[in-house]
Amino acid sequence: MTPVHWLSIPELLRLPAQTYEWQVDTHFPDLPTLTPVQGMVAATHRHTYLELRASVQTIVTLSCDRCLQYYNHRLECTTSELIWLAESPASQPDDDLVETAPATGRIDLGDWLYQQLCLALPYPKYCDPNCGGIHPPTPAEPSVDHRWAMLAQLQSALEGAEPSP
């Protein structure tokens, strides 16, 4: 569950420069961070679309895809998105790649920011570019049964002896 930070789209028109700024200092329970997500999210009403911008950072704990060790990663997210404002559901564009919102509705900036942070996570996740992955444990020197020690000495002596012509 992400922190809810609702913003009324029509009320943006009453703000100076039709812009709302959210000084972010929060944790997202579904995102394992060591520090709060800090930075700024701004929403600007541009009459036919909404412009969302974010510049935030935090430190996340990740698991390496190669060696499975945990490591800390500084996650910095600077992004923007345009959201088409539709007067009615019928006026929404046919393009599935265009994000839309009702012009008289609300938008959850907390959920939008969480999605942007998830998209900014590294893939694949490597603790180090040269990580060698999981290494099987090296077996200890095989123990020699003392009963076979004499045979091992004889074998060594035979391997060391030169054949006669």
N, C-alpha and C positions, 0 to 999 in steps of 0.2 A: 504494500500500500504506500503510495507516495503522498507527501504533504500536499494538501489541497490549497490552491491559491487561485481562486476564481476571479475573473475580470469580466465585467459587463462591457460588451462591445459598444453599445450605444453611449455609455457614459464616457468613453474615450473621446467623443466629439466635444465634450465640455471641458476637457483638460487643456492646459497650455500646450501649444504645439501638437495637440491631440495625441500626446504621448504619455504612457504610464511607465515608470521605472520601478523595478522591484530589486532592492538590495538583498541579495540572497545570502543566507547564513543558516543552512539547514542540513539535516541528515535525511537520506532516503533509506528506509528500512530494508528494501530489497537490493540495495547497492552497498557492498561491504567496504565502507570508507573508514580510514583512520582519523581523518579530519573532516569537519563540516564542509559541505559544498559552499564555496564563497565566490561572490562576484556580482554580476548585474544581468538582469533580463529586462529588455525594453520592448514595449508593444506600441506601435504607432498606427493610427487609423488613417488610411490613404484613400478614403471614400469608396473605392470598389474592391479594395483588398486590405488585409491586415499584414503589417510587416513586423515579424518577431525577430529579435536579435538577442544573443546571449554571449557572455564572456565570463566563464566560471572555471574554477579549478578545485581539485581535491586530491587526496592520496588514497588509492584503492589497493586492497590486498587481492592479488590474483594467484592462480595456480598455474605453473608452467605446463604447457602442453607436451613438452618433451620429457622432463624429469619429475614432474608432479610436485616439485617443491613450491612453497609459498614465497612470494616476493612482493615488495611494495612498488607501486608505479604511480608517478605523478600524472594525473589525468587532467589535461587542459582542453577545454571545449570552447571554441569561438566559432559561432555559426549564426546563420540567419535563414529565415523561411518566409515565403509569401503565402498567405492564405486568402483565397478568393472569398469575398463576402457575397452570399447569395440572398436575394430578397425573399425567395421562396424555394422550397425543395425542387420545384419544377424548373427553376432557372439555373440549376447547377450545371456546370459544363459536363459534357459526355466523356471527357478524358479522365480515365481512372488515375492518372498520375498527378492530377491537380487536387490539392487539398482545399476543402471548402468548409465554411462555417456559416451559420445563419447570421445575417446582418443585425438581427435584434436579439441574438443569443449571448451566451457567455463562453469563455474559454478558460480551461484550467491550465495556468502557466506552470504549476508544479508538475503535472503529468507531461506537458510538452517538454519541460527541461529534463525530466527523467528519461524520456525517449531519446533526447539528443545526447545525453551522457552515455546511454547504452550503445548508441551508434558510434560514439567516439572511443569506445574500448578497443584496445589493440586486438587484431586477429591476424595470424595466430598469436597466442600469448607465449612469449619466450622470456625466461628470466635473464638470459644473456644470448646475444646473437650466435655465440659459439657454443651454446649448451649442447653437450654430447648426449643428453638423454639419460635414461636409466641404465646403469651398468650392473650386470649380475655380480654378486660377490665373488671374489677370487678364492678358489679353494685353497686350503692350507696344503703344505707339502704332504704328499701321501705318506702315511706311516708304513714303514717296512716291518714286516713280521720278522722277528729275530730268528725264527726257524729257517727263514729263507736267506738270511744274511750271508751264509757261507756260499750259497748258490750265486748270489749277486757278486760276491768277490771273485768267484771263479769265472763268471761271465765277463767281468771287467778285465780280468787277466787275459782271457782268450781274445777279447776285442783289441787289447793293446799289443798282443804278440803279433809279430810279422810272420806271414807265411813263408816257409822255407822253399827254395827252388827245386 
